[in-house]
């Protein structure tokens, strides 16, 4: 019995030495009254009660000490996820947008590229023949047109009482004014959007590379010839304004509707799991930012899928008469001219159905699927990196380690549940006795 007690005293001194190595923060104090009595532990009820005995230097301290600083940091990291999503949508997904538009306007193509796999050899051939930059054409004009759209909306909102943004408190009258602002903005940029479309789909080896501000020159020339075609079979701008506004407003309203529904569903799921876990998070701002990113992405995917056939028709009538030469996506080696004679939206729809079938309205759909896959992958990767940075700066163990050692403290009546490591100590002392 004396040997057993001596062994327990040595084990207790060993535990005290281990506690000194953990930043001098004692986690528990085992007290042994008798070898035959059950063991009792005194716990310190704090945020860092149960921590893995990971090797670290004594002078290493957390980046922040107060909960307010932690919430502020997580809010900043949540905003960075939103920024990654914005960069991915406008820059990294541009090559897939080029493939998608080239497939949409190629009315005589044999391959429809409805699935992503058919585009892989075409991408390889384009890179071999024209270089890596061939799928980045027109990116400058697209960014300029998007910036012009924001500028027009900002100017209109400054000179009128029409709101530029809407939320849950917006009245029906304000929402109507907001839609009217969107209609005027869409009508203003129609000629410039058409000029940007030409720069996006034209082949680099068969056309001269446009300048930075050529989109403004071409757009202004099309705007001046409002009622009379500029050349050849090009449709006048007044014939393009109606379809452009209809498609743009329909996509915008659908995106608002889907985003609102998806946001509410995700918020309810988060609330349900928090109530099930018995704990509510403190960083609501960071959590809401992440939910906003995913709801925006879901609404974007849903809207693009629903309105894809209408976008195909609009791009074809916008490109008509511009004498554009595009890359032949059947092989990726040659180029083809776009020569069409549509009289309008209805005629374009009828000719497409008659010559290409219903699948002709979905040409290039595989490129859009690749675009969404790349978007989701970048968001997941960015969120994982940000989570790792947050864990390092908060001085917390990784989630899988915390789950393995049951480090999530479950409070019940002011006490803290015993982790797997402490349970092992209890079983070890029973074996010794």
SULQUIVEN-V232833 format. One line per field, one symbol per residue. ss: DSSP state (A for helix, B for strand, O for the rest). phi: phi as a letter, one per 40 degrees, with the letter a starting at -180 (. if undefined). Layout:
BEGIN
ss: ???
phi: ???
END
This chain:
BEGIN
ss: OAAAAAAAAAAAAAAAAAAAAOOOOOOBBBBOOOOOOOOBBBBOOOOOOOOOOOOOOOOOOOOOOOAAAAAAAAAAAAAAAAAAAAAAAAAAOAAAAAAAAAAAAOOOOOOOOOOOAAAAAAAAAAAAAAOAAAAAOOAAAAAAAAAAAAAAAAAAAAAOOOOOOOOOOOOAAAAAAAAAAAAAAAAAAAAAAAAAAAAAABOOOOOOOOOOOAAAAAAAAAAAOOOOOOOOOOOOAAAAAAAAAAAAAAAAAAAAAAAAAAAAAAAAAAAAAAAAAOOOOOOAAAAAAAAAAAAAAAAAAAAAAAOAAAAAAAAAAAAOOOOOBBBOOOOOOOBBBOOOOOOOAAAAAAAAAAAAOAAAAAOOAAAAAAAAAAAAAAAAAAAAAAAAAAAAAAOOOOAAAAAAOOOOOOBBOOBBOOOAAAAAAAAAAAAAO
phi: .cccccccccccccccccccccgfbccabcbbcacccccbbbbccbcbdbbccccaccccbccbbbccccccccccccccccccccccccbcccdccccccccccccbccccfcbccccccccccccccbgccccbcgcccccccccccccccccccccbccccbbaccccccccccccccccccccccdcccccccccccccccbacccccbcccccccccccccbbdcafcccccccccdcccccccccccccccccccccccccccccccccccgabccccccccccccccccccccccccccccccccccccccccgcfcbbccccbgbbbbcbbbaccicccccccccccbgccccbcgccccccccccccccccccccccccccccccgbcddccccccfcccbcaggbbccccccccccccccccc
END
